[in-house]
Amino acid sequence: MKDVTLQQAPAARTAADALAGTEPRFEGAYVHVPFCFHKCHYCDFYSFVDSEDRQEAYVERLERELSALAPWVRAPLATVFVGGGTPTLLRPPLLARALGAVRERLGASPGAEWTVEANPETVNSEVAATLAAAGVTRVSLGAQSFDPRHLKTLERWHDPASVGRAVTFLRAAGIGRVSLDLIFGIPGQSVADWERDLDAALALAPDHLSCYGLTYEPNTAMTARLRRGDFEPCEDSSEARMLEVACERLRASGFRRYEVSNWARARDADPHAEECAHNMLYWLDRDWLAAGPSASGHAGNVRWKNVPRLGDWLASEGTSPVVDVERATPDMQAGERLMMGLRLVDGLPEAEVSAILAMGERGAGRGRAISRATDAGLMERAGGRLRFTEQGMMTANATLADLV
Ligand code: SF4
């Protein structure tokens, strides 16, 4: 996720070059598995159908990359997130080997959150048992919709019933935390359709839900179809109503919205227990490592992205070659802190916001944008924090763009 333009640093050729001179305190690691069963039409993640069966070569290279990254990890990691792509497309022995390599080479604290993303069709009892045996504590399932018409529009080919089957396999294997991803604002989707999707998801008793409005990324097949006029996009008013409905339904079902697009089941013992601790690292501006082609890492004001092409990554040694290394100036860091931190329902501490707004003319401009948002009832100061109001959360992305 990159919300501000950062400076290009010319010298770094590898992740190790990018990290030279930094004092990172890595709390998490992101591992990217690029393989997918099929390329969905709305997707702009780096993923592809692996016709050459390079799974084994991928895992071997990952092991070497993790060994090269290991010296940068100075304390046990609190989170590991294996995303993609479709990590569960790795054959179970290779999946176990990849997860084992992360644990062995990077090390994680005993209570660490281990999340793996999965496509529902790929989860069977063997895969679920493999994940559980590897110590995975959380699985994020890409359900997207339970309506075959809308799955077809997205070019997602799983059977809606496979989501429930996957949840059953995961629970039976002892995976305690299950999250479902849903998409709203799909062309042809009505508010009533969306309500049925929410009901179907809630019936599976997930611990966490991510609800994303469909976005048309520049280089996807879906965007090309939109430009050709193959379909009408969902109306803004309808999409806004879908978001309201999600807020109402999920709150009534015991979920707490903690970020613009994320809801966690509120547990009495700890209302934050089901929030995605790994994604919190992104929103709280912490440091995380990256492994695998196209994975992005962050250390202080440095952000880097591994080379995206699998062939280039496989042919490399040591830490991955990088295609982007960006060093944020204090002003850029301030903008990013606002952009990411204010996505959280709890917002940012007032003291931190004041320091950002004191940063010259740019800070003053941001202060004026915040005043406009508070005057309009979109933001509020409460409990020593600046945050969006419930109404403001509905249009948070637009307000943040104004702010940054
Ligand atoms: S399964 Fe996920 S990562 Fe793979 S193509 Fe579809 S949306 Fe993209």
Boltz pocket constraint, residues with backbone or C-beta under 6 A from the ligand:
constraints:
  - pocket:
      binder: B
      contacts: [[A, 35], [A, 36], [A, 37], [A, 38], [A, 39], [A, 40], [A, 43], [A, 44], [A, 45], [A, 47], [A, 84], [A, 85], [A, 86], [A, 119], [A, 142]]
      max_distance: 6.0
